Structure formats: C-alpha cells, structure tokens
C-alpha cells in the first residue's frame, strides 16, 4: 500500500505546486475513489479567490462529491500534503471519509493528531484512520521554501521602505 500512497501523494504535490502560481500556500489534495482512481482534486485557492474556506481539502472533497454525485464519501481516501486544519478535519469527518493520508504534520494548526485530533474524537459520529508522513520531506520542503521566499521578500520590502519611514536599513542588508 505504501507505493500506492506515495503515487497518490505525488498527485497531491502536483496540485500543491499549482497553488504557487497564485501565490497561495502550496497545499494540495486528492480524493481517491473505491477503485483507486482520483475522483477529486484541490489546491489552496484562498489568495486566488478571496475565499477563506478555499483550502485544498475542502475543494478536493467538493470536487469528489460532484464527480461521484453524492456527499457521502465513505469509500474514499483523502490524500493531502499537509495535515488538515480544524475546518478541513471537520469537513473530512462530515463527508464520512474513512481514511486520511497526509504528508507533513502541522505542529501549529494540525487537527488530525498534532495540535488537535478531531478526526478520531470519540464524541463524533464518525472517525477517520490517519496515515501520516507519506513523502513528508518533499511535502514539508515545498512549504519551507515557500515561506522562506516570502520572509525574504518581506524583509527586502521592509529594507527598501525603511528610509522612507525615517529608519536606517539593516546593517546586514546589501548596500545598507
């Protein structure tokens, strides 16, 4: 099963890379149907659409429901590059998805085992099996590169704007 999970994760990673074109956080997801074929795809589109709920998982679940013609995805697997947040974990439970495969754990906002564990909460009417760490280095590397680039760009913007605000540029900044 590990080889199949890795193949699915590569499809989710391809979705994550598409998010970069709209400067969205590179998270991608696919929903795999009962026959092993991808029936839903999604990538973060919050920046592209201005929709705070346009997370990769939610969009992939919507796409799968549309493809299959039903909201109950009780024979599907959700594959996502980053551990789902509370909203996406809740959507996974509500869609009755029995299995979640994730790449990188999210120690800041993860809701499937890291910070919270909504998908295995005994008080809910449905629980989800979680398989974590599939292609974790590749998944986390994509995110680390994205945020490093954004930090560098923000620092450059700050250094350029500093003289206009009456501040000297940082000493370690080229030309400053």
C-alpha positions as CSV (number, residue, x, y, z in Angstrom):
1,X,0.0,0.0,0.0
2,X,2.9,2.4,0.7
3,X,3.8,2.6,-3.0
4,X,0.2,3.5,-3.9
5,X,0.0,6.1,-1.1
6,X,3.2,7.7,-2.5
7,X,1.8,7.8,-6.0
8,X,-1.4,9.5,-4.7
9,X,0.8,11.9,-2.7
10,X,2.7,12.8,-5.8
11,X,-0.6,13.8,-7.4
12,X,-1.4,15.9,-4.3
13,X,2.1,17.5,-4.6
14,X,1.4,18.4,-8.2
15,X,-1.8,20.2,-7.1
16,X,0.3,22.0,-4.4
17,X,2.7,23.2,-7.0
18,X,-0.2,24.7,-9.0
19,X,-1.1,26.8,-6.0
20,X,2.3,28.6,-6.3
21,X,1.1,30.3,-9.5
22,X,-1.5,32.3,-7.5
23,X,0.8,32.9,-4.5
24,X,-1.3,30.6,-2.4
25,X,0.3,28.4,0.3
26,X,1.3,25.2,-1.6
27,X,-1.0,22.6,-0.2
28,X,-2.6,20.1,-2.5
29,X,-5.1,17.3,-2.0
30,X,-6.7,14.5,-4.0
31,X,-9.6,12.2,-3.2
32,X,-9.2,8.6,-4.3
33,X,-12.3,6.6,-5.1
34,X,-13.0,3.0,-4.3
35,X,-11.3,1.7,-7.5
36,X,-8.1,3.6,-6.7
37,X,-8.6,6.4,-9.3
38,X,-8.5,10.1,-8.3
39,X,-12.1,11.4,-8.2
40,X,-11.4,14.9,-6.7
41,X,-8.6,17.4,-6.8
42,X,-7.9,20.6,-4.9
43,X,-5.2,23.1,-4.0
44,X,-5.2,26.1,-1.8
45,X,-7.0,29.0,-3.6
46,X,-7.6,31.5,-0.8
47,X,-5.5,34.2,-2.5
48,X,-6.8,33.4,-5.9
49,X,-10.4,33.5,-4.9
50,X,-10.5,35.6,-1.8
51,X,-12.5,32.7,-0.1
52,X,-11.2,31.9,3.4
53,X,-12.7,28.3,3.0
54,X,-10.8,27.6,-0.3
55,X,-8.4,25.1,1.3
56,X,-7.1,22.2,-0.7
57,X,-9.0,19.6,1.2
58,X,-12.4,21.3,1.0
59,X,-12.0,21.9,-2.7
60,X,-11.0,18.3,-3.3
61,X,-13.9,17.0,-1.3
62,X,-16.3,19.2,-3.2
63,X,-14.8,18.0,-6.5
64,X,-15.1,14.4,-5.5
65,X,-18.8,14.8,-4.3
66,X,-19.5,16.5,-7.7
67,X,-17.8,13.7,-9.6
68,X,-19.5,10.9,-7.6
69,X,-22.9,12.6,-7.3
70,X,-23.0,12.2,-3.6
71,X,-21.8,13.9,-0.4
72,X,-21.1,10.7,1.5
73,X,-17.5,9.7,0.5
74,X,-17.5,6.7,2.8
75,X,-15.5,4.6,0.3
76,X,-12.8,7.2,-0.5
77,X,-9.4,8.2,0.8
78,X,-8.3,11.9,1.2
79,X,-4.7,12.5,0.4
80,X,-3.2,15.8,1.4
81,X,0.3,17.3,1.5
82,X,-0.2,19.0,4.9
83,X,-2.1,17.9,8.0
84,X,-5.6,19.3,7.8
85,X,-6.6,22.3,10.0
86,X,-9.8,22.2,12.1
87,X,-12.1,23.2,9.3
88,X,-10.7,20.6,6.9
89,X,-10.6,17.9,9.5
90,X,-14.3,18.7,10.3
91,X,-15.2,18.5,6.6
92,X,-13.4,15.2,6.3
93,X,-15.5,13.8,9.2
94,X,-18.7,15.3,7.8
95,X,-18.0,13.7,4.4
96,X,-17.6,10.3,6.1
97,X,-14.2,9.8,4.6
98,X,-12.8,6.7,6.3
99,X,-9.1,7.2,5.6
100,X,-6.7,10.2,5.5
101,X,-3.2,10.0,4.1
102,X,-1.1,13.1,4.9
103,X,2.4,14.2,4.0
104,X,3.8,16.8,6.6
105,X,2.5,17.1,10.1
106,X,1.5,20.7,11.1
107,X,2.6,21.3,14.7
108,X,1.0,24.8,14.7
109,X,-2.5,24.1,13.4
110,X,-2.9,20.4,12.7
111,X,-6.2,18.9,13.7
112,X,-5.7,15.3,12.9
113,X,-3.1,14.4,15.6
114,X,-0.6,17.3,16.1
115,X,-2.4,20.0,18.0
116,X,-6.0,18.6,18.0
117,X,-7.4,15.2,16.9
118,X,-10.8,16.0,15.6
119,X,-11.0,13.0,13.2
120,X,-10.6,10.4,16.0
121,X,-12.7,12.2,18.6
122,X,-15.0,9.5,20.2
123,X,-17.7,12.1,20.7
124,X,-18.3,12.4,17.0
125,X,-20.4,10.0,14.9
126,X,-17.5,9.1,12.5
127,X,-13.8,8.6,12.9
128,X,-11.0,8.6,10.4
129,X,-7.9,6.4,10.1
130,X,-4.9,8.6,9.7
131,X,-1.7,7.6,7.9
132,X,0.9,10.3,8.3
133,X,4.4,11.1,7.0
134,X,4.0,9.9,3.3
135,X,6.7,11.8,1.3
136,X,7.0,14.1,4.4
137,X,10.3,15.6,3.4
138,X,9.1,16.6,-0.1
139,X,5.8,18.0,1.3
140,X,7.4,20.0,4.1
141,X,10.2,21.1,1.8
142,X,7.7,22.7,-0.6
143,X,6.2,24.7,2.3
144,X,9.6,25.6,3.9
145,X,10.8,27.0,0.5
146,X,7.5,29.0,0.1
147,X,7.7,30.6,3.5
148,X,11.4,31.3,3.3
149,X,10.9,33.1,0.0
150,X,8.0,35.1,1.5
151,X,10.1,36.0,4.6
152,X,13.0,37.1,2.3
153,X,10.7,39.2,0.1
154,X,9.0,40.8,3.1
155,X,12.4,41.7,4.6
156,X,13.5,43.2,1.2
157,X,10.3,45.3,1.1
158,X,10.9,46.4,4.7
159,X,14.5,47.4,4.0
160,X,13.5,49.4,0.9
161,X,10.8,51.2,2.8
162,X,12.9,51.8,5.9
163,X,14.5,55.1,4.8
164,X,11.1,56.5,3.8
165,X,9.9,55.8,7.3
166,X,13.0,57.5,8.8
167,X,14.8,54.3,9.7
168,X,18.2,53.1,8.5
169,X,18.3,49.8,6.6
170,X,19.6,46.8,8.4
171,X,23.4,46.7,8.6
172,X,23.5,43.2,7.1
173,X,21.4,44.3,4.1
174,X,23.4,44.8,0.9
175,X,24.0,48.5,0.4
176,X,23.0,49.3,3.9
